Amino acid sequence: MREKEALDYMRDCVRQALLNGCQRGHQFRKMRQAIIVEAKRLKRTASEIKDILAVWNGKCEKKLPPEEIKRHLFDYVDWVFKLKECRLSCKALQDYCIGEDRCQYFLRTTSKNRKETIDLPFSMEDLDKLLTKRFKADGYVMMLIVKALRFYQQDRATGEVMLVGYRTISAIVRDRWGHNLEPMAILRKMRLLIEEGVLEQVVRGKAGTFSQQANGYRFLPWRPPQPTITHINSMCNTEGQAS
């Protein structure tokens, strides 16, 4: 798993603490444990986690001096890795919760939101026809992006909101359909999809490095535009005038 993807899949409160640092005391001790447990859950090695904690320590209030880092950080990593099982519930982090309506981890992992990934709120076939007719070759690329997002949503059980970066979408399109799409091309096509009412951006972030967050999108209940029947009204008006 890439560093950025690992960061995206951390609990939001833990990711926030990792990026911004913590106050000394209870918050420091709680988030020290949370960062280790989350990083271990995401298949990071003990050595990698120690590197992460060393960088994190520099962001915290009154950072630990070098002679104390081993005892307060690195030894704790070794202790956690000796345990057969080490979990951390959201309840244990409730003092630092950013809110269920904003937490992408909650939206991805609750059973309610997992169920919502089963049904797409529009017809892929109808969307394909309209985009191909309206945008020609660009419409084909737009559909590849929609299919990649749908695959990501189902494969990762993200729930309604998909927290995903352009490079991840590009990788899915390349691996599944054999097309190479540049991130900037994906950005432009996703803006068109947003204008068409297919997607909505609900989380604004930045993709690309370990210290940045991807954007969050969700599918909207898009419907193809209904044709406006004007000739019947014209005929009715003409007949009315003739009579």
C-alpha positions as CSV (number, residue, x, y, z in Angstrom):
1,M,0.0,0.0,0.0
2,R,1.3,3.4,-0.9
3,E,2.1,5.9,1.8
4,K,-0.7,8.3,0.7
5,E,-3.2,5.4,0.5
6,A,-2.2,4.3,4.0
7,L,-2.8,7.8,5.3
8,D,-6.2,7.9,3.6
9,Y,-7.3,4.7,5.3
10,M,-6.4,5.9,8.8
11,R,-9.2,7.0,11.2
12,D,-9.7,10.7,10.5
13,C,-8.9,11.8,14.0
14,V,-5.6,9.8,14.0
15,R,-4.6,11.2,10.6
16,Q,-5.3,14.7,11.8
17,A,-3.1,14.2,14.8
18,L,-0.4,12.7,12.7
19,L,-0.4,15.6,10.3
20,N,-0.7,18.4,12.9
21,G,1.0,17.0,16.0
22,C,-0.4,16.8,19.5
23,Q,-0.3,18.5,22.9
24,R,1.8,16.7,25.5
25,G,0.0,14.7,28.1
26,H,-3.1,12.5,27.5
27,Q,-3.5,13.4,23.9
28,F,0.1,12.6,23.1
29,R,-0.1,9.2,24.8
30,K,-3.4,8.3,23.2
31,M,-2.4,9.3,19.7
32,R,1.0,7.6,20.1
33,Q,-0.9,4.4,20.6
34,A,-3.4,5.2,17.9
35,I,-0.8,5.9,15.3
36,I,1.0,2.7,16.0
37,V,-2.1,0.6,15.9
38,E,-3.5,2.2,12.8
39,A,-0.2,2.0,11.0
40,K,0.2,-1.7,12.0
41,R,-3.3,-2.4,10.8
42,L,-2.3,-0.9,7.4
43,K,0.6,-3.3,7.2
44,R,3.4,-0.9,8.0
45,T,6.5,-2.5,9.5
46,A,7.9,-1.6,13.0
47,S,10.8,0.2,11.4
48,E,8.5,2.3,9.1
49,I,6.3,3.1,12.1
50,K,9.3,4.3,14.1
51,D,10.2,6.6,11.2
52,I,6.6,8.0,11.1
53,L,6.7,8.6,14.9
54,A,10.0,10.4,14.6
55,V,8.6,12.8,12.1
56,W,5.4,13.2,14.1
57,N,7.3,14.0,17.3
58,G,8.8,17.0,15.6
59,K,5.2,18.4,15.0
60,C,4.1,18.0,18.6
61,E,4.1,20.5,21.4
62,K,7.4,20.4,23.3
63,K,8.8,17.6,21.1
64,L,10.8,14.9,22.8
65,P,14.6,15.3,22.8
66,P,16.6,12.6,20.9
67,E,17.6,10.8,24.1
68,E,13.9,10.3,25.1
69,I,12.6,9.2,21.7
70,K,13.7,5.6,22.1
71,R,12.1,5.1,25.5
72,H,8.8,7.0,24.8
73,L,8.2,6.1,21.2
74,F,10.4,3.3,19.7
75,D,10.2,0.9,22.7
76,Y,6.4,1.3,22.6
77,V,6.3,0.3,19.0
78,D,8.3,-2.9,19.9
79,W,5.9,-3.6,22.7
80,V,2.8,-3.3,20.4
81,F,4.4,-5.6,17.9
82,K,4.9,-8.3,20.6
83,L,1.2,-8.5,21.2
84,K,-0.8,-11.1,19.4
85,E,-3.6,-8.6,18.9
86,C,-3.9,-4.9,19.4
87,R,-7.0,-3.0,18.5
88,L,-8.3,0.5,19.1
89,S,-12.0,1.4,18.9
90,C,-13.5,4.7,17.9
91,K,-15.0,4.8,21.4
92,A,-11.5,4.9,22.9
93,L,-10.8,8.0,20.7
94,Q,-14.1,9.8,21.3
95,D,-12.5,12.7,23.0
96,Y,-10.9,13.5,19.6
97,C,-13.7,12.6,17.2
98,I,-14.3,15.1,14.4
99,G,-17.9,14.0,14.1
100,E,-19.6,11.1,12.3
101,D,-21.0,13.3,9.6
102,R,-17.4,14.4,8.6
103,C,-15.4,11.3,9.4
104,Q,-14.6,9.4,6.2
105,Y,-13.5,6.3,8.2
106,F,-17.0,6.2,9.7
107,L,-18.7,6.6,6.3
108,R,-16.6,3.9,4.8
109,T,-16.9,1.3,7.5
110,T,-20.5,1.5,8.9
111,S,-22.8,-1.3,7.7
112,K,-25.4,1.3,6.6
113,N,-22.9,2.9,4.2
114,R,-21.5,-0.4,3.0
115,K,-25.0,-1.4,1.9
116,E,-25.3,1.9,0.0
117,T,-22.5,0.8,-2.3
118,I,-24.6,-2.0,-3.7
119,D,-26.9,0.2,-5.7
120,L,-25.7,2.9,-8.1
121,P,-28.1,5.9,-8.2
122,F,-28.2,6.0,-12.0
123,S,-28.1,3.8,-15.0
124,M,-24.5,3.2,-16.4
125,E,-26.1,2.4,-19.8
126,D,-28.0,5.7,-19.9
127,L,-25.0,7.7,-18.8
128,D,-22.8,6.0,-21.4
129,K,-25.2,6.8,-24.2
130,L,-25.5,10.5,-23.2
131,L,-21.8,11.1,-22.6
132,T,-20.8,9.4,-25.9
133,K,-23.3,11.5,-27.8
134,R,-22.5,14.8,-26.1
135,F,-18.7,14.5,-25.6
136,K,-17.7,12.0,-28.2
137,A,-14.1,10.7,-27.4
138,D,-14.1,12.7,-24.1
139,G,-17.3,10.9,-23.2
140,Y,-15.6,7.6,-23.4
141,V,-12.8,8.8,-21.1
142,M,-15.5,10.2,-18.7
143,M,-17.1,6.8,-18.6
144,L,-13.8,5.1,-17.8
145,I,-13.5,7.4,-14.8
146,V,-17.0,6.7,-13.6
147,K,-16.4,2.9,-13.9
148,A,-13.1,3.3,-12.0
149,L,-14.8,5.2,-9.2
150,R,-17.5,2.5,-9.1
151,F,-14.9,-0.2,-8.9
152,Y,-13.0,1.6,-6.2
153,Q,-16.3,2.1,-4.2
154,Q,-17.2,-1.6,-4.3
155,D,-13.7,-3.0,-4.0
156,R,-12.8,-0.9,-0.9
157,A,-16.3,-0.8,0.5
158,T,-16.0,3.0,0.9
159,G,-19.7,3.7,1.5
160,E,-21.3,6.6,-0.1
161,V,-18.2,8.8,-0.1
162,M,-15.2,7.8,-2.1
163,L,-11.9,9.3,-0.7
164,V,-9.7,8.9,-3.7
165,G,-6.9,10.6,-5.6
166,Y,-6.4,11.1,-9.3
167,R,-3.4,8.8,-9.4
168,T,-5.4,6.0,-7.9
169,I,-8.1,6.5,-10.6
170,S,-5.4,6.5,-13.2
171,A,-4.0,3.2,-11.9
172,I,-7.4,1.5,-11.9
173,V,-8.1,2.6,-15.5
174,R,-4.6,1.4,-16.6
175,D,-4.9,-1.9,-14.9
176,R,-8.5,-2.7,-15.8
177,W,-8.9,-1.1,-19.3
178,G,-5.4,-0.6,-20.5
179,H,-5.5,3.2,-20.9
180,N,-3.0,5.7,-19.5
181,L,-4.7,8.8,-18.2
182,E,-2.7,11.7,-16.8
183,P,-3.9,13.1,-13.5
184,M,-4.7,16.5,-15.0
185,A,-6.8,14.9,-17.7
186,I,-8.7,13.1,-15.0
187,L,-9.2,16.4,-13.1
188,R,-10.7,18.1,-16.2
189,K,-13.1,15.2,-16.9
190,M,-14.2,14.9,-13.3
191,R,-15.1,18.6,-13.4
192,L,-17.3,17.9,-16.4
193,L,-18.9,15.0,-14.5
194,I,-19.6,17.4,-11.6
195,E,-21.1,19.9,-14.0
196,E,-23.3,17.2,-15.5
197,G,-24.7,16.3,-12.1
198,V,-23.1,12.8,-12.0
199,L,-20.6,13.5,-9.2
200,E,-20.5,15.8,-6.2
201,Q,-17.3,16.7,-4.4
202,V,-18.0,16.6,-0.6
203,V,-14.4,16.6,0.8
204,R,-11.8,18.9,-0.6
205,G,-8.2,17.8,-0.1
206,K,-5.0,17.4,-2.0
207,A,-3.5,14.2,-3.4
208,G,0.0,13.1,-4.0
209,T,2.1,12.9,-0.9
210,F,2.0,11.3,2.5
211,S,1.1,14.5,4.2
212,Q,-1.9,15.3,2.0
213,Q,-5.5,14.1,1.8
214,A,-7.4,13.0,-1.3
215,N,-10.7,14.5,-2.4
216,G,-14.0,12.9,-1.5
217,Y,-16.7,12.3,-4.1
218,R,-20.1,10.7,-4.2
219,F,-22.4,9.7,-7.0
220,L,-25.6,11.7,-7.4
221,P,-29.0,10.4,-8.6
222,W,-28.3,11.6,-12.2
223,R,-31.1,11.2,-14.8
224,P,-30.9,11.7,-18.5
225,P,-32.5,15.0,-19.7
226,Q,-36.1,14.5,-20.9
227,P,-36.7,15.6,-24.5
228,T,-38.9,18.7,-24.7
229,I,-41.8,18.1,-27.1
230,T,-42.4,21.4,-28.8
231,H,-44.0,20.4,-32.1
232,I,-47.2,19.0,-30.4
233,N,-47.7,22.3,-28.7
234,S,-47.1,24.2,-32.0
235,M,-49.7,21.9,-33.7
236,C,-52.2,22.5,-30.9
237,N,-51.7,26.3,-31.2
238,T,-52.1,26.2,-35.0
239,E,-55.3,24.1,-34.8
240,G,-56.7,26.5,-32.1
241,Q,-56.1,29.5,-34.4
242,A,-57.6,27.7,-37.4
243,S,-60.9,27.0,-35.6
